[in-house]
Amino acid sequence: QLNSNDTDLGSSAPALLPELDGFRLAVQGGKDGSLHVLNLDRLDGTASGAGSRTGGEVQDIAAPGGGEVLTAPAVWEHDGRTFVFVADDSGTAAYALQPGRPPHLVIVWSNRTAGTSPIVAGGLLYVYDEIGGSLRVYNPAQGRQIDSLAAASGHWNSPIVVGGRVILPTGDYHNHSESGEL
């Protein structure tokens, strides 16, 4: 059903989470407006050898604003906690991995600021707001915005970290431009 409605998981990349309570997990955003927590040891739906069933999902939790997740999540370990950051056209949110059988995500903070794939660098969270034309800088644990740096518009561009610097490529491939801006 997800595939036939084009609400499958194919537009985002999974993020690996650190092992917790013996569980090896990943989180994957979907075009269905959910984050899916997957048990990597049970992706075929069984506890033993490969089978014909698919599975391994241990939790579904709403994406920021319930929007389609076309971006990749970022994972950050800090003060003994694991955070997962997700942004989409409906907002930006932080989730914390909680122990349990199985471990699960809980929302820590959220806002309605759109964003592309977030990154954590130097203890700060960077999210490109392509709609508002800015690079938002947050305290990742609290969600408090520290700064908003003016940036050119773009289309699903995401910040990257290279050589100790945060770089934001901008521009829109729809324009078929042969130049861009960093």
Salt bridges, closest charged atoms under 4 A:
ASP6 OD1 - LYS31 NZ 2.59
ASP8 OD1 - LYS31 NZ 3.61
ASP32 OD2 - HIS36 NE2 3.13
ASP41 OD1 - ARG24 NH2 2.93
GLU57 OE2 - HIS36 ND1 2.71
ASP60 OD1 - HIS36 ND1 2.48
ASP79 OD2 - HIS78 NE2 3.31
ASP129 OD2 - ARG136 NH2 3.06
ASP172 OD1 - HIS174 ND1 3.00
